[in-house]
Amino acid sequence: MQTFKIKDEYIKLGQALKAAGLAESGVDAKYAVQDGLVKVNGQVETQRGKKLVPGDLVEFNGQTLKIE
């Protein structure tokens, strides 16, 4: 499990995927989320603007990212 520390109170899902290196670009992150390939806290998430807060778990492409 990879952890990603945020500076503010939240980060948007698309930004987190790109910043943590799970998606190569913002466009890749956008399509991954739109296609239902990303889960947040075990639920499929289709909104790339979903706000992630510390404690959230993001699953994509066989990897898990914990927001801190």
VMD Tcl script that builds the backbone (N, CA, C; Angstrom):
set m [mol new atoms 204]
animate dup $m
set s [atomselect $m all]
$s set {name element resname resid chain x y z} {
  {N N MET 1 A 0.846 -1.184 0.000}
  {CA C MET 1 A 0.000 0.000 0.000}
  {C C MET 1 A 0.889 1.245 0.000}
  {N N GLN 2 A 0.565 2.138 -0.875}
  {CA C GLN 2 A 1.291 3.401 -0.998}
  {C C GLN 2 A 0.532 4.469 -0.215}
  {N N THR 3 A 1.259 5.377 0.418}
  {CA C THR 3 A 0.592 6.476 1.114}
  {C C THR 3 A 0.893 7.785 0.393}
  {N N PHE 4 A -0.039 8.704 0.485}
  {CA C PHE 4 A 0.110 10.007 -0.160}
  {C C PHE 4 A -0.334 11.076 0.818}
  {N N LYS 5 A 0.597 11.922 1.218}
  {CA C LYS 5 A 0.312 12.975 2.199}
  {C C LYS 5 A -0.152 14.231 1.467}
  {N N ILE 6 A -1.299 14.747 1.894}
  {CA C ILE 6 A -1.821 15.964 1.270}
  {C C ILE 6 A -1.518 17.174 2.153}
  {N N LYS 7 A -1.399 18.331 1.505}
  {CA C LYS 7 A -1.067 19.565 2.207}
  {C C LYS 7 A -2.313 20.281 2.711}
  {N N ASP 8 A -3.396 20.168 1.951}
  {CA C ASP 8 A -4.639 20.853 2.301}
  {C C ASP 8 A -5.597 19.875 2.972}
  {N N GLU 9 A -6.837 20.299 3.198}
  {CA C GLU 9 A -7.792 19.421 3.870}
  {C C GLU 9 A -8.320 18.325 2.955}
  {N N TYR 10 A -8.198 18.509 1.631}
  {CA C TYR 10 A -8.626 17.474 0.684}
  {C C TYR 10 A -7.837 17.595 -0.620}
  {N N ILE 11 A -7.933 16.539 -1.439}
  {CA C ILE 11 A -7.392 16.560 -2.798}
  {C C ILE 11 A -8.423 15.867 -3.678}
  {N N LYS 12 A -8.549 16.320 -4.905}
  {CA C LYS 12 A -9.512 15.705 -5.818}
  {C C LYS 12 A -8.942 14.386 -6.347}
  {N N LEU 13 A -9.832 13.459 -6.634}
  {CA C LEU 13 A -9.456 12.117 -7.052}
  {C C LEU 13 A -8.521 12.111 -8.256}
  {N N GLY 14 A -8.865 12.843 -9.300}
  {CA C GLY 14 A -8.023 12.883 -10.506}
  {C C GLY 14 A -6.630 13.408 -10.207}
  {N N GLN 15 A -6.556 14.437 -9.367}
  {CA C GLN 15 A -5.265 15.011 -8.994}
  {C C GLN 15 A -4.437 14.013 -8.194}
  {N N ALA 16 A -5.087 13.283 -7.302}
  {CA C ALA 16 A -4.384 12.310 -6.466}
  {C C ALA 16 A -3.807 11.179 -7.317}
  {N N LEU 17 A -4.576 10.692 -8.273}
  {CA C LEU 17 A -4.092 9.608 -9.137}
  {C C LEU 17 A -2.844 10.041 -9.900}
  {N N LYS 18 A -2.871 11.244 -10.417}
  {CA C LYS 18 A -1.730 11.758 -11.177}
  {C C LYS 18 A -0.543 12.043 -10.259}
  {N N ALA 19 A -0.782 12.744 -9.150}
  {CA C ALA 19 A 0.305 13.139 -8.247}
  {C C ALA 19 A 1.008 11.937 -7.622}
  {N N ALA 20 A 0.262 10.867 -7.354}
  {CA C ALA 20 A 0.847 9.677 -6.730}
  {C C ALA 20 A 1.487 8.748 -7.760}
  {N N GLY 21 A 1.332 9.087 -9.042}
  {CA C GLY 21 A 1.949 8.281 -10.090}
  {C C GLY 21 A 1.145 7.053 -10.497}
  {N N LEU 22 A -0.096 6.962 -10.070}
  {CA C LEU 22 A -0.934 5.830 -10.467}
  {C C LEU 22 A -1.448 6.007 -11.893}
  {N N ALA 23 A -1.561 7.251 -12.327}
  {CA C ALA 23 A -1.950 7.566 -13.707}
  {C C ALA 23 A -0.840 8.444 -14.293}
  {N N GLU 24 A -0.512 8.200 -15.552}
  {CA C GLU 24 A 0.590 8.934 -16.183}
  {C C GLU 24 A 0.260 10.399 -16.434}
  {N N SER 25 A -1.015 10.683 -16.647}
  {CA C SER 25 A -1.409 12.065 -16.924}
  {C C SER 25 A -2.813 12.314 -16.394}
  {N N GLY 26 A -3.199 13.574 -16.408}
  {CA C GLY 26 A -4.548 13.920 -15.993}
  {C C GLY 26 A -5.604 13.302 -16.899}
  {N N VAL 27 A -5.272 13.182 -18.185}
  {CA C VAL 27 A -6.206 12.576 -19.140}
  {C C VAL 27 A -6.391 11.098 -18.824}
  {N N ASP 28 A -5.289 10.395 -18.515}
  {CA C ASP 28 A -5.381 8.980 -18.143}
  {C C ASP 28 A -6.230 8.810 -16.882}
  {N N ALA 29 A -6.027 9.698 -15.914}
  {CA C ALA 29 A -6.799 9.643 -14.667}
  {C C ALA 29 A -8.285 9.867 -14.969}
  {N N LYS 30 A -8.571 10.835 -15.831}
  {CA C LYS 30 A -9.961 11.156 -16.188}
  {C C LYS 30 A -10.669 9.938 -16.771}
  {N N TYR 31 A -10.032 9.284 -17.747}
  {CA C TYR 31 A -10.668 8.139 -18.389}
  {C C TYR 31 A -10.776 6.939 -17.462}
  {N N ALA 32 A -9.788 6.734 -16.610}
  {CA C ALA 32 A -9.833 5.617 -15.658}
  {C C ALA 32 A -11.032 5.784 -14.726}
  {N N VAL 33 A -11.252 7.005 -14.252}
  {CA C VAL 33 A -12.371 7.271 -13.348}
  {C C VAL 33 A -13.696 7.151 -14.107}
  {N N GLN 34 A -13.783 7.755 -15.284}
  {CA C GLN 34 A -15.017 7.701 -16.076}
  {C C GLN 34 A -15.407 6.269 -16.431}
  {N N ASP 35 A -14.398 5.415 -16.667}
  {CA C ASP 35 A -14.658 4.032 -17.064}
  {C C ASP 35 A -14.958 3.118 -15.880}
  {N N GLY 36 A -14.992 3.679 -14.663}
  {CA C GLY 36 A -15.334 2.889 -13.489}
  {C C GLY 36 A -14.219 1.972 -13.008}
  {N N LEU 37 A -12.974 2.324 -13.306}
  {CA C LEU 37 A -11.832 1.484 -12.935}
  {C C LEU 37 A -11.236 1.852 -11.572}
  {N N VAL 38 A -11.759 2.889 -10.942}
  {CA C VAL 38 A -11.206 3.383 -9.682}
  {C C VAL 38 A -12.227 3.209 -8.564}
  {N N LYS 39 A -11.747 2.711 -7.424}
  {CA C LYS 39 A -12.608 2.574 -6.245}
  {C C LYS 39 A -12.094 3.494 -5.146}
  {N N VAL 40 A -13.023 4.103 -4.427}
  {CA C VAL 40 A -12.699 4.913 -3.257}
  {C C VAL 40 A -13.422 4.277 -2.078}
  {N N ASN 41 A -12.661 3.864 -1.096}
  {CA C ASN 41 A -13.214 3.196 0.088}
  {C C ASN 41 A -14.100 2.009 -0.292}
  {N N GLY 42 A -13.651 1.252 -1.317}
  {CA C GLY 42 A -14.348 0.034 -1.716}
  {C C GLY 42 A -15.506 0.221 -2.677}
  {N N GLN 43 A -15.847 1.462 -3.017}
  {CA C GLN 43 A -16.964 1.743 -3.922}
  {C C GLN 43 A -16.443 2.339 -5.231}
  {N N VAL 44 A -16.982 1.876 -6.345}
  {CA C VAL 44 A -16.595 2.438 -7.641}
  {C C VAL 44 A -16.949 3.923 -7.654}
  {N N GLU 45 A -15.988 4.745 -8.062}
  {CA C GLU 45 A -16.191 6.204 -8.099}
  {C C GLU 45 A -16.040 6.681 -9.539}
  {N N THR 46 A -17.041 7.416 -10.041}
  {CA C THR 46 A -16.997 7.887 -11.426}
  {C C THR 46 A -16.868 9.401 -11.521}
  {N N GLN 47 A -16.642 10.071 -10.402}
  {CA C GLN 47 A -16.456 11.521 -10.411}
  {C C GLN 47 A -15.003 11.835 -10.091}
  {N N ARG 48 A -14.281 12.353 -11.080}
  {CA C ARG 48 A -12.855 12.614 -10.823}
  {C C ARG 48 A -12.655 13.805 -9.892}
  {N N GLY 49 A -13.705 14.590 -9.668}
  {CA C GLY 49 A -13.631 15.714 -8.745}
  {C C GLY 49 A -13.960 15.333 -7.306}
  {N N LYS 50 A -14.173 14.039 -7.063}
  {CA C LYS 50 A -14.468 13.550 -5.708}
  {C C LYS 50 A -13.374 14.014 -4.755}
  {N N LYS 51 A -13.780 14.616 -3.648}
  {CA C LYS 51 A -12.811 15.119 -2.668}
  {C C LYS 51 A -12.354 13.981 -1.760}
  {N N LEU 52 A -11.047 13.793 -1.709}
  {CA C LEU 52 A -10.457 12.777 -0.843}
  {C C LEU 52 A -9.887 13.452 0.389}
  {N N VAL 53 A -10.104 12.851 1.532}
  {CA C VAL 53 A -9.603 13.382 2.798}
  {C C VAL 53 A -8.724 12.322 3.456}
  {N N PRO 54 A -7.910 12.723 4.439}
  {CA C PRO 54 A -7.065 11.731 5.118}
  {C C PRO 54 A -7.889 10.543 5.620}
  {N N GLY 55 A -7.367 9.348 5.369}
  {CA C GLY 55 A -8.042 8.113 5.756}
  {C C GLY 55 A -8.711 7.410 4.589}
  {N N ASP 56 A -8.938 8.127 3.483}
  {CA C ASP 56 A -9.559 7.504 2.306}
  {C C ASP 56 A -8.586 6.537 1.644}
  {N N LEU 57 A -9.136 5.450 1.083}
  {CA C LEU 57 A -8.354 4.466 0.342}
  {C C LEU 57 A -8.802 4.481 -1.110}
  {N N VAL 58 A -7.849 4.585 -2.016}
  {CA C VAL 58 A -8.119 4.595 -3.448}
  {C C VAL 58 A -7.497 3.340 -4.048}
  {N N GLU 59 A -8.290 2.596 -4.823}
  {CA C GLU 59 A -7.797 1.391 -5.489}
  {C C GLU 59 A -7.858 1.597 -6.999}
  {N N PHE 60 A -6.736 1.312 -7.655}
  {CA C PHE 60 A -6.679 1.434 -9.112}
  {C C PHE 60 A -5.546 0.575 -9.652}
  {N N ASN 61 A -5.851 -0.195 -10.674}
  {CA C ASN 61 A -4.840 -0.964 -11.399}
  {C C ASN 61 A -4.032 -1.873 -10.469}
  {N N GLY 62 A -4.722 -2.490 -9.513}
  {CA C GLY 62 A -4.063 -3.425 -8.598}
  {C C GLY 62 A -3.249 -2.759 -7.489}
  {N N GLN 63 A -3.345 -1.449 -7.375}
  {CA C GLN 63 A -2.594 -0.731 -6.337}
  {C C GLN 63 A -3.575 -0.015 -5.419}
  {N N THR 64 A -3.137 0.134 -4.156}
  {CA C THR 64 A -3.954 0.848 -3.179}
  {C C THR 64 A -3.193 2.065 -2.692}
  {N N LEU 65 A -3.884 3.178 -2.630}
  {CA C LEU 65 A -3.294 4.448 -2.195}
  {C C LEU 65 A -4.059 4.928 -0.978}
  {N N LYS 66 A -3.346 5.180 0.118}
  {CA C LYS 66 A -3.972 5.709 1.329}
  {C C LYS 66 A -3.663 7.195 1.427}
  {N N ILE 67 A -4.718 7.998 1.581}
  {CA C ILE 67 A -4.571 9.446 1.704}
  {C C ILE 67 A -4.278 9.784 3.167}
  {N N GLU 68 A -3.233 10.568 3.385}
  {CA C GLU 68 A -2.872 10.969 4.753}
  {C C GLU 68 A -2.799 12.489 4.847}
}
mol reanalyze $m
mol bondsrecalc $m
mol representation Tube
mol addrep $m
